[in-house]
Amino acid sequence: MRFSFATLPRPGSNGRGILFMLLAIFCFTLMDSQVKGMVDRYPAPMLVWIRFTGQLVLVVILLRGRFFTHLRSRYPAIHLARAVTQIGATALFFTSLAYIGLAEATALIDVNPVLITLGAALFLGEKLGPRRLFGVVAALIGALIVIRPGAGIFTPAALLPLAGAVFYAANALITRWIGPKESAWTAMAYTSVICTALASLTLPFVWVPILPADLPIFALIGTLGTIAQLCIIRAFTLAEASSVAPFAYVGILFAAFWGIVLFDTYPDRWTVLGALVIVAAGLYVWHRETRAQRSDPQAKA
């Protein structure tokens, strides 16, 4: 899943920030495609454990002697909440891949930007104007187009990425609050430790023997997830959040591409239509907020 840590960007660095965002989304969707190929052989909780264990190993290697230093925090309870929401979003999304296509799952979890807007109004005191509310409703309509309840093809599994979007939005709201107060590496270290520990609790109940031939893919899953997280951090360090955030929707295109290339699975026209509605709603909310911030930093759309 995707998390940002915004700092003040350097002038003229938006282009590099966008490139890092695109690389992050590329890595995330490629990781998801590898998980999609494994869910028939390994339980989703085990794949979640592999994803975060790989991240923990790489973060320890990257930080070396500074790892425990970055575990010092004034907000351990907040980091625990962040980790719980992150592993919740990841587990729900990975589980959904056993039942629905990669493009469909990605489109559904990508309703999270408008859920973040709604959550910011409910929990952070931001104003929920009619335009923002319209964006929220439009995104949910797009999600209904994708899952088509009552059309004979709907399964309850289609609700999993939507639930994952709720967890993701909660994580983003927590990150928005704590981001300016803590180092990005502190968040990475805490997330790696807590998510790995929580995922490990499920192993006695879901463990199946790992085939040696699958070890490189498991290593790839952990590596891609870590690289994507680091690229997200770099993107929001180099560029303004308003410049790079819309490019996260490229993930729907990447997911459709991996589904076609790796699984010969093509999204149907209703999935494409629903995804377009979700993207349009998210871009509309982003556009209104950006205009409001530029005209009046205190204004709300």
Phi, psi and omega in degrees: 000171194241132183219138188245151178225096189277133170233176183290120183284155175277146180303141175075012184255006182299320180300317178293323178297320178296319178298319177294323177296315179298321178295320178298313181294321176302313181292318179299313183290326176294320175300313180299324179293325177292321176296318179303322179286347183255345189291346176281340184249337183228141179297148181302318179300327178291322177291325175297316178299318180296318181300314184277331174296318176300319178295318180300314181299314182291322179295319177299318180295317182292321183273335180050239185290350181268000185300308183291333175298320181284352175275356175280121185212150174276352187229055182298325180293323178292320177295325176298316179297320178300315182295319180297317180290326179291314181291329176297314179297317181295315182296318180295318180292314179300319180296321181297331183293344176284347188236333182230168184290159181296317180295319180295315180297319180294318178299318183290318180289341180279013167281356186300327180301320180284332173292325176297319178299316178295316179296323179297325178289321184283323190244339181250004175079012178283147183287133176257090180281174183298327181290318177296317180298322176299318179297319179298311181296319181297318179297320179292325175297318176301320178296321178295326177295321180293313186273338175047063177300137181087359182269001178090351179245356181288137172232152178303337180298336179294342178280344183297311178294332175294318175296323176298324178296325177295315178297319180297317179297319177299318179297318181296322179293320176296318179297320179301324182284316187268343185310311181290347186263343186226157175291146176299325180291330175296317177296318179298316182295313180296315180300316182298314183292309187291315181294322177295318180296315180295317179295328180295333180296336182274345189299319180301338184262341187235356188297133170231151181301139180269128176286134180306326181294340181270350183302317178299325179290320177298319177297322179295320179300311179296319181293315181297319179298319180290315179300318181298317179299316181294323178293323176299314179301314181296320181299315183280347173281321184279325192233163174293142181302322181293339181278326187258335186304317182299336183287350175298334181290347175299340179303327178295320178293316178300316181298318177297321180297311180296323179298320180289312186289317187267331187236001181054039181246119181256131174295139180281176186294329179289324176296317178298315180298313180298319178298319179297321178295316179298314180297315180299320179296316179296317179293327178295313179298316179300316181298315181295318181293320180296317178297319181295319181293324181286325181278327179203110183303340180265355186283154176236140182291000000 
